[in-house]
């Protein structure tokens, strides 16, 4: 897997966690 793709995936997960911590 290309490194950029991994970074994007991690960023997406982080955003989901931040969103969840605020709204869940």
Beta strands, then each sheet from edge to edge (+ up, - down):
end
